[in-house]
Each structure stands twice: as C-alpha cells, then as structure tokens.
Amino acid sequence: MIGWKLASSGHDAQLRTLTELRAAVEPMAALHAAERATDAQRERLAVLADRLKELGSSGRGDRQEFLDADIEFHTLLLVASGNDMFASLADAISEVLVGRTRLGLQPEHPEPEALHRHIELARAVSAGDRAAAELHARGLVTEVREALKDI
C-alpha cells in the first residue's frame, strides 16, 4: 500500500507522513537499542554506518548500494530496540527510504552531517549511551524532514 501511494501523484504527502512516523519512532528505538542491542547488532550498525559514510562521501548516495545499506541500518536499529512494535514498522520506514531514492530526492552527496550522525548513532548504541543514541537518531530524522520540507 505504501509503495503504491509513493508511486502515485500523492507521493509528496506520503513521504511527509512517513517521515513524521520516522521522527516519532526512530529516536525511541535508538534509545532502547542502546540498552538492548546484542553485540552482533552493535557491530553491524557500526559497519553499516561506516559503509554509508564511504558511499555518501564518494558521491554514491543515490545508488542502490547506499539505499541497501541505509535500509539495513534503519531496520536493524528498529529490531535492536527489542520492541516488536517498532520492528514491525521496518517495512514502512524502508519504503520512505526507497521512495526518496526512486523520486530522485536522495542526493549523490548526502549531507555530511547526516553521514556523521549515522556514525555517532552507531557509536552511541555500541556504548550503551541511551541519550546520545536518541539525540543522533532525532538529528537524522530532522535532517530528512528539512530536506523534504519543500516537496
């Protein structure tokens, strides 16, 4: 249903509402992931954050490989929260990432701050720092909301 709406003429409104959902959910998921993530999940978040920075810094932010890593990062964050309801939103969150790329709204060179926030979010989760994890997740979705405000 979400993919269908993103493919329709109402895609702008759908992206906006999905971004609002992300803003409500991801910071809390990050907070809980900082206390509940397994060691393997913490390590994988760090690997994915590094990969996103590498791809984005080299002008590949609008490519499939970046999208795949971004989807895996945000899905893992939701799953690592240990909250089944957050994890159940992974497909919806993934659709906003797919939609943004499909609609040409994902830049080749993502904002350096967004790439940095992925790194800091992974570090905060790894360190078990709930407040920093929430802060960096909130910063990420704020950046996305700002990037999409004019659509």
Secondary structure as GFF3:
##gff-version 3
##sequence-region A 1 151
A	DSSP	alpha_helix	2	6	.	.	.	ID=ss1
A	DSSP	alpha_helix	11	36	.	.	.	ID=ss2
A	DSSP	alpha_helix	39	57	.	.	.	ID=ss3
A	DSSP	alpha_helix	64	80	.	.	.	ID=ss4
A	DSSP	alpha_helix	84	87	.	.	.	ID=ss5
A	DSSP	alpha_helix	90	102	.	.	.	ID=ss6
A	DSSP	alpha_helix	112	127	.	.	.	ID=ss7
A	DSSP	alpha_helix	130	147	.	.	.	ID=ss8
###
